Amino acid sequence: MDRVLATLMFFTRLPFWRIKQVDAEHFKHVVPYWPLAGWLTGGIMVGVLWVAGQFMPMSVAWILAIVSRLLVTGCLHEDGLADFCDGMGGGVTHDRILSIMKDSHIGTYGVIGLVVYFLLLTQMSALPLELLCGVVFAGDCWSKFVSSHIINILPYARKEEEAKNKTIYQRMTAIEAFIGALLGTIPAVMFLPKTFWPALLAPVVVFILLVWLMKRRIQGYTGDCCGALFLISELSYLFVCLTKYSYTIYD
């Protein structure tokens, strides 16, 4: 229970800290339960999308859904994406990349990365409301499950005292991996039409490519890398779903 609370406290800005004080040790185990946070953030997005979609244009309803997740997470992942783009785009050496990522100021690559990301993300409003709700909920949970395995493959790229949150995540146990698999796949099985299941492979491909890039450039991962990995993985999945839908209606 403490690790679940730690997960919700870490990945959202909702006041779960009011329920109980959680020991710092539990925050080293939040990544395996990342898909659980997806149930909350994805569920809030779908709720806002469904309600707004009843009386607003889909483009507006989808933007409101995006904003709802930004508010709930405190832009945690988007901050990671911006820092990741700045570091990988502006740095050449291992130390320089990590230094740029740690800098709280956003640079040109970070701005461009976020602009491109949100421009692409808003295109999902082309999907029908009911389908988009299922796609979004399944994608949030599944992409977080896939991304969570970065801690099992790569070492942390910094020393613990150099980490932004002063925490190095512990690798998953077999039980944690199993729980994460359930939390990540159940939404897809329940809410994603079977014809869209091949889209679930997209985050896996992106995961492999980005893990290779991180290993090559910084010999590990950082918290910023985790956030960027999730958003890019999710975006790849969403676009495969959008492409599948486009070919279906024009076939």
Secondary structure by P-SEA (a helix, b strand, c coil): caaaaaaaaaacccccccccccccccccccccaaaaaaaaaaaaaaaaaaaaaacccaaaaaaaaaaaaaaaacaaaaaaaaaaaaaaaccccaaaaaaaaacccccaaaaaaaaaaaaaaaccccccaaaaaaaaaaaaaaaaaaaccccccccccccccccccccccccccaaaaaaaaaaaccccccccccccccccaaaaaaaaaaaaaaaaccccccaaaaaaaaaaaaaaaaaaaaaaaaaaaac
